[in-house]
Amino acid sequence: MKINFFKYQGAGNDFILIDHTMSPLKNFDNNLIEQLCHRRFGIGADGLMFVTKHEDYDFEMHYFNADGKLGSMCGNGGRCIVAFAKHLGIIDKETNFLAVDGPHYARISENGDWVDLQMIDVDTITNDGDAFVLNTGSPHYVAFQSDLKDFDVFTNGKNIRYNSTYTEKGINVNFVEDNGDHLFVRTYERGVEDETYACGTGVTAVAMAMAKYKNQIGHINTDIKVLGGDIKIEFDYNGHKFTNVFLCGPAKLVFEGDVA
């Protein structure tokens, strides 16, 4: 049986997308998903998503990590699935859809390659030593790091992700360098078990952690550079809670194909 798929990327965070709106989503074999995401023996991607119908929303997002397992919220994946829904004609300029962490609103550019995705509100940030820990739809660890361009993100991120504190559920590990007019961020992602070119929930967590660290209050806009390009984060922060959170960035179709 051939599977029709679309490949999208959001700031280098790449995904396989499959339209399942015309049929119910059955249990997909985790080994098959892992194989499709494999960069040597499959299509190659950081994750795979299905679009299905939902009676109360424009569509529902089902996200699987590259290891084939059902994942938590993926921000860049959310932006890419919005672009895909526009491509399919499900939505036009804005949408309300359902993901694993609840409802999301998004707006999309006329040409369909830039998406502003509203993320969940956040009211809890804890510390692990000098690092920050918070959940933006997925759990994140945020640590300051100088000379980040030359830093070994894979080894250090893996060590934190698998240390005794986080082994059971895992955590995504973000390293941030403050360059004044922008933040430079690199992320080790659980489920991919490697550094990715971008992580949407990760850069959202970083922007929030930096606002808390700097005691910034009000409406905050943050420019972030990742290995795959530029992303913008905006939110309101009253010193206790982050609201009206938007993850803004590119979401582009790479190619379409069929796989046996």
N, C-alpha and C positions, 0 to 999 in steps of 0.2 A: 504494500500500500504506500503510495506516494503522499508525502506531507508537503503542502504548500506553506512556505514561510517567508517572512520579511526580516531583513537585518537592519536594525537602527542603531545609532550611536548618539549619546549625549555627552559632549566634552570628552570623548574617548571611552566612556563607559558603554560597552556594546551589548546588544541583546537580540535574541531571536524572538520574533513575535508571530503568533499563530492565531488566525481568526476562527473562533469556535462559537460564533453567534448563531449559526444555523443548525447547530446540534448541541446536545447536552455535553458538558465536560465530564468525561469518564476518567477513572483513575489512570493517569499516565505513568508508564513504567519509569521509575527513577533512574534505572540504568540507561534507558534510552535517552532521557533528558541529559544525563551526564555525558553520554557519547556525542549527542548533538552539539553540546557546548565545548567539547574537547577541541583544542586548537591544532591538533595534529591529525586526529581521526574523525573529526566532525566538521560542522560549520564554523565553530569557534565563537565563543561569547562569554561574557561575565554572568549571564543568566538567561532564562527563557520565560516568556510570559504568554498566557492565553487571555484573549478577550472573549467574554461571554455576555449574554443578555442578563439584565436584572430588571424586575418589574418596577422597582422604585427609583432606579438610577439610569443614566444613559448607557452604562455598561459596568461590568465588574472586572477587576484586574486580579489575575492569579499569577503570582511570581514564584519561580523556582531558582535557587542558586545553581552555580555551575557544577556543584557536587550532586545535583539531581534532587536535592531535598527542598521541601517547601520552605520559602524564606519569609523573613519579616519584611517590613516596608522598604522599598527601594525608591529613592527620590528621583534619580535620573531615569530609572525604569518607568516611574510614573509619568515623567515628562515625555518619554518616548512613546508610551502607550497612548497618551493623549494625541500626539502627532499621528500615530497609526489609526486611531479612531476617526480622525479628520480625513485621513486618506481613504478609509473605508466608507465615508459618507455618513457615519453615525452621528457626528457632531459638526458644528461649524466653528464659531469664534470662541465659545466657552462651553464648559461642561461641568456636571456633577457626577462623579463616579464613585464606586465603592472599592476599597482596597482592604488588606488584612487588618490595618490599624484604624479602619473606619472610613467615613465619607471624605472625599476631597473635591475641592473646586479648582478649576484651572481655566486660564484664558490662553488663547493661541493666536499667533500672528497670522495675517492674511495668507502668506505663502506657506504657512504650516511648519516652519523650521525653527521657531522660537516659542518656548512655552514657559509661562509663569504658573507654578504649581503651589497651591496653598498646602502647607504642612500642618501637623497637629500642634496645638498649644503645648507649652512645656512650663512646668512650675517647680521642677525639682532638679537641682544640680548638686552633686556631692563631690568630695575630693578623695583622691587616692594619692597621698603625698602631695606633690606639686601639680599633679594632673587633675583634670576634671572628668567626671563621669555623668552622663545623662542619656536619656532615651528620646530620640526624635522620630520615632517610628521603628527604629532599630537602636540597639544599645551601642554607645560610643565612649571611647576613652580619648581624651585630648591632652596632648603633652607639647610643651614648648621645645623647639629644637633649632639651634643655630646651624649654619652651613648645611641646610637641609638638602640642597642639591646633591651633595656628595655623601649623604647619610645612608646607612644600610637599613632601609625601611623594612625589607623582607625579614631579615634576621631579628631585628629589635621588635618589630611589630608581632612577629610570630611568638617570640618569647613572652610578651605581655598577654597576647590572646590565649596562650596555653598555660599561663602561670596558675598557681593554686587558687587564686581569687576568682578567676574567670573560666577555668577549664570546663565546668559543667555545661554552661550555656554558651560560652564563647562571647567575644566582644570585638567590635571593629576598632582598630587602633589608628588614630590620626596624629600626625606630627605637623606642627604649625610654626612658621617663621613670619614674624611681623615685619613687613617692609615699608611701613608708614602708610603709603597710599593704597596698599593692598596686602592681603595675607597670602602666603604661599603654603599650600597644604598637600601632603602626601598621605595615602591611606592604605593600610593592610586590611583586607576585608575577609571576615569569616565566611565560610561557604564557598568562596573562590579560593581561599587559602593562599593568597598572593597579594602583591600590590596591584591595585587597579589604577587606570589613568584618571579616574574621578570617582567620587562617592557623594551622592546628593544628600543623603541623611547625615553623612560625615561632615561636609562643609557647613551644613546647617548647624550641627552641633558645635563646630569650631567657632562660628560667628557668635553663637550664644555664649559660649565659654569666654570668649574675648570681651564681649560686652559686660559680662559679670566681673571679669578680672579688672577691667578699666573703669568700673562703676559708671557706665554709660546709661543714661535714662532717656526715654522718649522714643521717637521714630528713628530707627537706625538702618542705614544702608551700608553693606559691606561688599567690596570687590575682592574676589578670590581667584587666584591663579592655581590651576592644577596641571598635571602633566598633559592633559588632553585639551586645555584651553582655558576659557574664562567663564566664571559663574558669578551671579550676583545673589545676595541674600538680603531680604529686608524684613523687619518685624518691629513691633512695638514692645517696649520693655519698661515696666514700672518699678523695677528693682526686686520684684518677686515672681512675676510671671511674664512669659513671652507669648504674645498673641499676634494675630494677623501676619503670620509667618509665610513668606513666599520664597520659593527656590526658583530662580530664573536663569534660563540658559538655553543653548541650542539643542535641538532634537531632530536628527536628520536621517532620512532613508539612505541606506548604503546600497543594498541590492535586494532583489526578490529571486526566489528559486524554488525548486522542488527537491526533496531528498527522499530516497527510498527507505 
